[in-house]
Amino acid sequence: MGLALPGSESAQFEVTDNPQGTALSVRDRANVDRITLGISHRGAGIGVGDADGATRSFIGDSQLGFITFAKDGTPEWSPGLDKFSPEEQKRLKELIPKLPK
Protein backbone atom coordinates (compact mmCIF):
# COMPACT_ATOMS: atom_id res chain seq x y z
CA MET A 1 0.00 0.00 0.00
CA GLY A 2 1.49 3.35 -0.92
CA LEU A 3 0.94 7.01 -1.60
CA ALA A 4 2.36 8.31 -4.87
CA LEU A 5 2.58 11.98 -5.69
CA PRO A 6 1.56 13.11 -9.21
CA GLY A 7 4.33 12.46 -11.71
CA SER A 8 6.09 9.87 -9.55
CA GLU A 9 7.07 6.45 -10.84
CA SER A 10 6.60 4.84 -7.41
CA ALA A 11 5.04 5.63 -4.06
CA GLN A 12 6.85 8.18 -1.89
CA PHE A 13 5.35 6.57 1.21
CA GLU A 14 4.88 2.81 1.16
CA VAL A 15 3.86 0.27 3.79
CA THR A 16 4.85 -3.33 3.18
CA ASP A 17 3.69 -6.35 5.18
CA ASN A 18 4.84 -9.77 4.03
CA PRO A 19 6.44 -12.94 5.46
CA GLN A 20 9.78 -11.06 5.78
CA GLY A 21 8.19 -8.50 8.11
CA THR A 22 6.67 -5.03 8.06
CA ALA A 23 8.25 -1.85 6.70
CA LEU A 24 7.52 1.80 6.04
CA SER A 25 9.60 3.31 3.24
CA VAL A 26 9.94 6.99 2.39
CA ARG A 27 11.35 7.85 -1.03
CA ASP A 28 12.48 11.14 -2.51
CA ARG A 29 11.09 12.57 -5.75
CA ALA A 30 13.76 10.65 -7.66
CA ASN A 31 12.18 7.40 -6.30
CA VAL A 32 15.21 6.58 -4.13
CA ASP A 33 14.64 4.96 -0.71
CA ARG A 34 15.77 7.56 1.83
CA ILE A 35 14.26 6.34 5.13
CA THR A 36 13.16 2.79 5.92
CA LEU A 37 11.64 1.64 9.19
CA GLY A 38 11.33 -2.11 9.43
CA ILE A 39 10.61 -5.01 11.70
CA SER A 40 11.52 -8.57 10.78
CA HIS A 41 12.39 -11.86 12.45
CA ARG A 42 16.02 -10.61 12.60
CA GLY A 43 15.15 -7.41 14.47
CA ALA A 44 13.89 -3.88 14.09
CA GLY A 45 15.68 -0.91 12.64
CA ILE A 46 15.71 2.41 10.87
CA GLY A 47 17.93 2.95 7.85
CA VAL A 48 18.76 6.33 6.31
CA GLY A 49 20.06 6.45 2.76
CA ASP A 50 21.75 9.09 0.66
CA ALA A 51 20.55 10.41 -2.71
CA ASP A 52 22.11 7.37 -4.41
CA GLY A 53 20.22 4.92 -2.15
CA ALA A 54 23.31 3.79 -0.23
CA THR A 55 22.80 3.18 3.49
CA ARG A 56 24.55 5.98 5.39
CA SER A 57 23.28 5.30 8.91
CA PHE A 58 21.41 2.59 10.74
CA ILE A 59 19.82 2.34 14.17
CA GLY A 60 18.64 -1.08 15.26
CA ASP A 61 18.35 -3.68 17.92
CA SER A 62 21.29 -5.66 16.49
CA GLN A 63 24.66 -5.78 18.23
CA LEU A 64 25.67 -2.67 16.25
CA GLY A 65 23.02 -0.43 17.81
CA PHE A 66 23.92 2.70 15.83
CA ILE A 67 26.36 2.94 12.96
CA THR A 68 27.20 5.39 10.17
CA PHE A 69 28.79 4.54 6.83
CA ALA A 70 30.95 6.47 4.38
CA LYS A 71 29.79 6.87 0.78
CA ASP A 72 31.83 3.81 -0.20
CA GLY A 73 30.04 1.67 2.40
CA THR A 74 32.86 1.37 4.92
CA PRO A 75 31.93 1.87 8.59
CA GLU A 76 32.58 5.44 9.68
CA TRP A 77 31.43 5.52 13.30
CA SER A 78 29.67 3.39 15.89
CA PRO A 79 29.83 3.50 19.70
CA GLY A 80 31.49 0.07 19.80
CA LEU A 81 33.38 0.11 16.53
CA ASP A 82 36.73 -0.36 18.26
CA LYS A 83 35.52 -3.72 19.64
CA PHE A 84 35.64 -5.16 16.12
CA SER A 85 38.83 -6.19 14.36
CA PRO A 86 39.62 -4.56 10.97
CA GLU A 87 38.45 -7.78 9.26
CA GLU A 88 35.18 -7.77 11.23
CA GLN A 89 34.65 -4.08 10.45
CA LYS A 90 34.68 -4.91 6.74
CA ARG A 91 31.74 -7.29 7.32
CA LEU A 92 29.64 -5.07 9.62
CA LYS A 93 27.06 -4.31 6.93
CA GLU A 94 26.21 -8.03 6.95
CA LEU A 95 25.13 -7.71 10.61
CA ILE A 96 22.44 -5.15 9.78
CA PRO A 97 19.04 -6.84 9.62
CA LYS A 98 17.58 -6.80 6.12
CA LEU A 99 14.51 -4.62 6.37
CA PRO A 100 11.43 -5.85 4.51
CA LYS A 101 10.76 -4.40 1.06
Solvent accessible surface area in square Angstrom, and as a share of the most:
residue,aa,sasa,rsa
1,M,178,0.79
2,G,48,0.46
3,L,103,0.51
4,A,57,0.44
5,L,69,0.34
6,P,122,0.77
7,G,84,0.81
8,S,26,0.17
9,E,159,0.72
10,S,41,0.27
11,A,17,0.13
12,Q,6,0.03
13,F,93,0.39
14,E,49,0.22
15,V,61,0.35
16,T,26,0.15
17,D,114,0.59
18,N,52,0.27
19,P,142,0.90
20,Q,110,0.49
21,G,15,0.15
22,T,59,0.34
23,A,3,0.03
24,L,69,0.34
25,S,10,0.07
26,V,38,0.22
27,R,43,0.16
28,D,36,0.19
29,R,139,0.51
30,A,75,0.58
31,N,43,0.22
32,V,32,0.18
33,D,37,0.19
34,R,79,0.29
35,I,78,0.40
36,T,19,0.11
37,L,81,0.41
38,G,1,0.01
39,I,105,0.53
40,S,18,0.12
41,H,165,0.74
42,R,120,0.44
43,G,13,0.13
44,A,37,0.28
45,G,4,0.04
46,I,67,0.34
47,G,11,0.11
48,V,64,0.36
49,G,9,0.09
50,D,17,0.09
51,A,65,0.51
52,D,120,0.62
53,G,39,0.38
54,A,36,0.28
55,T,45,0.26
56,R,67,0.25
57,S,22,0.14
58,F,3,0.01
59,I,89,0.45
60,G,16,0.16
61,D,100,0.52
62,S,28,0.18
63,Q,134,0.60
64,L,10,0.05
65,G,29,0.28
66,F,68,0.28
67,I,0,0.00
68,T,30,0.17
69,F,1,0.00
70,A,22,0.17
71,K,138,0.58
72,D,111,0.58
73,G,22,0.21
74,T,70,0.41
75,P,30,0.19
76,E,102,0.46
77,W,135,0.47
78,S,7,0.05
79,P,93,0.59
80,G,14,0.13
81,L,29,0.15
82,D,128,0.66
83,K,167,0.71
84,F,33,0.14
85,S,42,0.27
86,P,92,0.58
87,E,106,0.47
88,E,72,0.32
89,Q,48,0.22
90,K,165,0.70
91,R,123,0.45
92,L,1,0.00
93,K,74,0.31
94,E,112,0.50
95,L,66,0.33
96,I,19,0.10
97,P,3,0.02
98,K,142,0.60
99,L,29,0.15
100,P,2,0.01
101,K,157,0.67
